[in-house]
Amino acid sequence: MNESIFERNRAAWNEALEYHQKARNNALQIGFEDPEFSTLDRDCDGILMDMLNKIDLRGKKIAQLPCNNGRELLSLMRYFGADRAVGFDISDAAIAEARQLAEIAGLNAKFMRTNLLELGGENNGMFDFIYISEGSLQWFPDLDEYFAVIARLLKNDGQILIFEIHPFAYIKDASSYFEKGPYSYADGLDYVGGVAYEAKKCCWFMHKMSDILGAVRRNQIEVLEFEEYGMEMANDPMYRTENRYPLSYILTGRK
């Protein structure tokens, strides 16, 4: 594996977190002081919450990888009663903020700065549930390697939920649905404030839906539910297609 890809992405995300934090203006820090606060309510159509309500997380150990700044993982703990959580991410800045938010929230969550593909065996078979959220899969050139990590972290009968941007939605940034890349975001990664800046180079990859489903199944994860939606996830007017095209999807699976 080309380590420089991941180190470039690490630098790019560390840079982007400064823009994200500026745009949020401590909203998360203030929010997590409230025991009722959650970031999961951004899903205005209720799709994610409906799926999560089918999975019993009470008293369970859960993980998210990548976890960014931990806001979703902490929200899952609060809303669904998970007992312990671990978040993994390549960005130093994201993990630092995640640890701060966990302390503010008073939740039993730990956060590890790591290249996910280099995780050791100490967490194998530890998790009842793993959450994979929007914009995650594009950062891994080989999804078989990524889902091999997911599979070994799961307990037997452990479950995953993927709530992701549909590959179709990446077409405006990629040259072809069938050309993997790598590609780069020249204007930066500030999806929070929408500020364009001269960004450090990052590398992301196009994955067809068949690539995603195949990698899940090849790693002994049984697909339980899979559904595509016209709901856009990027708050970008270019994505608003009045439910004509698939822009997001949810997949649930079990090891």
Secondary structure, DSSP 4 states (H G I P E B T S, - for coil): --HHHHHHHHHHHHHHHHHHHHHHTTHHHHHTTSTT--SGGG-TT-HHHHHHTTS--TT-EEEESS-TTSHHHHHHHHHH--SEEEEEES-HHHHHHHHHHHHHHT--EEEEE--GGG--GGGTT-EEEEEE-TT-GGG-S-HHHHHHHHHHHEEEEEEEEEEEE-GGGGTTTSS-TT----B--TT---TTT-----PPP--B----HHHHHHHHHHTT-EEEEEEEE---SS--GGG--TTSS--EEEEEEE-
